[in-house]
Amino acid sequence: MEKYDVIIIGTGPAGIFAAWELISSNPKVKIFMLDKGGSLAERVEETKTGVHKAKTEQPDVLSCGWGGAGAFSDGKLNLSPEVGGFLKDYIGETELSSLIQYVDEIYLKFGAPRELHGTEIQQIRDLADAAVRHGLRFIPFPIRHLGSDRCIPVLGGFLANMEERVTLRFHDEAAEILYRDGKAEGVRTKSGEEIMGEFVIIAPGRGGSRWLERESRRGGLTTLTNPVDIGVRVEVAAPVMKSLTDIAYEAKLVFYSKQFDDPVRTFCMNPYGEVVREYHGDICLVNGHSYSTRRSNNTNFAILVSTVFTEPFHEPIAYGQYISRLANLLAGEILVQRLGDLLQGRRSTPERIRRGTVPPTLTDATPGDLSFVIPYRYLCDILEMLQAMEKLTPGLYARDTLLYGVEAKYYSMRLKLTAHFETEISNLFAIGDGAGITRGLIQASVSGVVAAREILRRQK
Ligand SMILES: Cc1cc2nc3c(=O)[nH]c(=O)nc-3n(C[C@H](O)[C@H](O)[C@H](O)COP(=O)(O)OP(=O)(O)OC[C@H]3O[C@@H](n4cnc5c(N)ncnc54)[C@H](O)[C@@H]3O)c2cc1C
């Protein structure tokens, strides 16, 4: 039976960067990559034709396959150790900053645009000063924006350079990690085939987190509970947010709510963007993105409340899914409500939305009442944050502002890992969003590089 040097489960940014680092440093390394989704070309074709919508029993084409969730993401490369994950806790800020620069250069090589947003220092300082006066903390960082339309060519560039140099298998799912005497030795696929390797890197993304949780339990790995983030996606006319988005592109604001002292934050701001759906198995969530060339008249962003549950509760993902399902139950999929209707205690109707000044970019969201879905505590937190932001961006806390539900981030449980992301089973590494250590493209990519470098070091 053929034995590989490295098996990589998942071809999202984390898996791709691990493989890229390995083959760039050692062209002889034998790598096997598998992904339950399809190739890039297949994914693009399926989204174009809409055929994926009928294939509910198959892995979601928007998040599974070459490029993972990055393929149809907004492609914002957040170039700061402060955002997009927890890698700082493992490798320290200096090393992380230098690796962010390293992966950014690789993205540039594959066609990311040179233009950077959020670099006008005086304007950024003024924005931070204004934010703090209203109880908000502004986290400044430079952003390179690929836009949803440029993600595919960039990921296609990686694929073209790698497909001859690694063994790639799509539409195949890792079912079990194989290990013996505390050391990884391969993977068993869903069809029962065993693929053997000296090292195994697990990079299954958020979509694979439930599977990884089960596998961790089976392997007796220590897991730490990550917070679950629950909230809404806010959509307003773009001029309302212009004073923020022109300067920072994505304004990361953090707020501690007065009533509950919960951390509340803005997330994934999309100037002139569109609100979109995101599927996780049978659950439909809301998200947003924007294009580099096409503009809507609206800006959208998420407001998320982070909750860390206390003992004995260990099921934050199940909790997040429960609330998301409630929205799906009441609305079919995504629910939308005008802020004014929520404040008046009444549901939004198609007529009220139509009369509003913000035409929804997710045109078939169901008008309804978010107070039936989102717990009181979260709603209070979200409203307080919007009120605080109103002072920074007048016109936000307005009747016609749209709130879509539910946006939830059930970050995977965090596995106990070394500083090189090796698990308690030797030669088994876990990286990216699935391991619960990253939350974005850049840090997911960095985690791949770190694991690969450790493997290269041991192969010497
Ligand atoms: C709509 C949307 C917009 C986003 N916009 C941004 C943005 O602008 N900026 C940003 O930084 N981040 C953004 N993100 C987040 C970003 O996409 C992720 O952080 C990143 O893709 C994580 O990379 P990953 O490799 O860890 O996992 P993923 O990209 O999720 O890839 C994991 C891969 O593993 C495969 N897999 C899972 N389980 C198995 C298994 N058992 N066997 C085989 N294969 C498996 C999946 O099919 C998938 O292809 C966005 C996400 C979404 C959904």
The ligand as a MOL file (V3000), in Angstrom:
LIG
                    3D

  0  0  0     0  0            999 V3000
M  V30 BEGIN CTAB
M  V30 COUNTS 53 58 0 0 0
M  V30 BEGIN ATOM
M  V30 1 C -19.8740 34.0140 3.3730 0
M  V30 2 C -18.5150 34.0440 4.0520 0
M  V30 3 C -17.7220 35.1880 3.9280 0
M  V30 4 C -16.4670 35.2220 4.5510 0
M  V30 5 N -15.7030 36.3290 4.3660 0
M  V30 6 C -14.4610 36.3640 4.9280 0
M  V30 7 C -13.6130 37.4840 4.7070 0
M  V30 8 O -13.9430 38.4180 4.0010 0
M  V30 9 N -12.3850 37.5030 5.3200 0
M  V30 10 C -11.9590 36.4690 6.1130 0
M  V30 11 O -10.8390 36.5300 6.6340 0
M  V30 12 N -12.7360 35.3770 6.3100 0
M  V30 13 C -13.9740 35.3020 5.7310 0
M  V30 14 N -14.7500 34.2010 5.9200 0
M  V30 15 C -14.2120 33.1080 6.7610 0
M  V30 16 C -13.2090 32.2720 5.9830 0
M  V30 17 O -13.7870 31.8070 4.7930 0
M  V30 18 C -12.7460 31.1010 6.8550 0
M  V30 19 O -12.2040 31.6280 8.0460 0
M  V30 20 C -11.6930 30.2350 6.1720 0
M  V30 21 O -12.1640 29.7370 4.9380 0
M  V30 22 C -11.2860 29.0560 7.0770 0
M  V30 23 O -10.3840 28.2370 6.4070 0
M  V30 24 P -10.2190 26.6700 6.7510 0
M  V30 25 O -9.2770 26.1300 5.7590 0
M  V30 26 O -9.9130 26.5300 8.1890 0
M  V30 27 O -11.6530 26.0230 6.5710 0
M  V30 28 P -12.6360 26.0040 5.3310 0
M  V30 29 O -12.3570 27.1160 4.4060 0
M  V30 30 O -13.9950 25.8970 5.9050 0
M  V30 31 O -12.2700 24.6400 4.5610 0
M  V30 32 C -12.4790 23.3830 5.1400 0
M  V30 33 C -12.6000 22.3310 4.0600 0
M  V30 34 O -12.5980 21.0370 4.6900 0
M  V30 35 C -13.5240 20.1880 4.0310 0
M  V30 36 N -13.9340 19.1450 4.9750 0
M  V30 37 C -14.5980 19.2970 6.1520 0
M  V30 38 N -14.7380 18.1240 6.7830 0
M  V30 39 C -14.1680 17.2000 5.9730 0
M  V30 40 C -14.0030 15.7830 6.0720 0
M  V30 41 N -14.4280 15.0800 7.1290 0
M  V30 42 N -13.3830 15.1320 5.0500 0
M  V30 43 C -12.9290 15.8230 3.9560 0
M  V30 44 N -13.0630 17.1620 3.8210 0
M  V30 45 C -13.6660 17.8490 4.8190 0
M  V30 46 C -14.6360 21.1230 3.6140 0
M  V30 47 O -15.3450 20.5600 2.5270 0
M  V30 48 C -13.8820 22.4020 3.2550 0
M  V30 49 O -13.5810 22.4560 1.8880 0
M  V30 50 C -16.0030 34.1210 5.3110 0
M  V30 51 C -16.8000 32.9710 5.4350 0
M  V30 52 C -18.0380 32.9360 4.8260 0
M  V30 53 C -18.8620 31.6830 4.9700 0
M  V30 END ATOM
M  V30 BEGIN BOND
M  V30 1 1 1 2
M  V30 2 1 2 3
M  V30 3 2 2 52
M  V30 4 2 3 4
M  V30 5 1 4 5
M  V30 6 1 4 50
M  V30 7 2 5 6
M  V30 8 1 6 7
M  V30 9 1 6 13
M  V30 10 2 7 8
M  V30 11 1 7 9
M  V30 12 1 9 10
M  V30 13 2 10 11
M  V30 14 1 10 12
M  V30 15 2 12 13
M  V30 16 1 13 14
M  V30 17 1 14 15
M  V30 18 1 14 50
M  V30 19 1 15 16
M  V30 20 1 16 17
M  V30 21 1 16 18
M  V30 22 1 18 19
M  V30 23 1 18 20
M  V30 24 1 20 21
M  V30 25 1 20 22
M  V30 26 1 22 23
M  V30 27 1 23 24
M  V30 28 2 24 25
M  V30 29 1 24 26
M  V30 30 1 24 27
M  V30 31 1 27 28
M  V30 32 2 28 29
M  V30 33 1 28 30
M  V30 34 1 28 31
M  V30 35 1 31 32
M  V30 36 1 32 33
M  V30 37 1 33 34
M  V30 38 1 33 48
M  V30 39 1 34 35
M  V30 40 1 35 36
M  V30 41 1 35 46
M  V30 42 1 36 37
M  V30 43 1 36 45
M  V30 44 2 37 38
M  V30 45 1 38 39
M  V30 46 1 39 40
M  V30 47 2 39 45
M  V30 48 1 40 41
M  V30 49 2 40 42
M  V30 50 1 42 43
M  V30 51 2 43 44
M  V30 52 1 44 45
M  V30 53 1 46 47
M  V30 54 1 46 48
M  V30 55 1 48 49
M  V30 56 2 50 51
M  V30 57 1 51 52
M  V30 58 1 52 53
M  V30 END BOND
M  V30 END CTAB
M  END
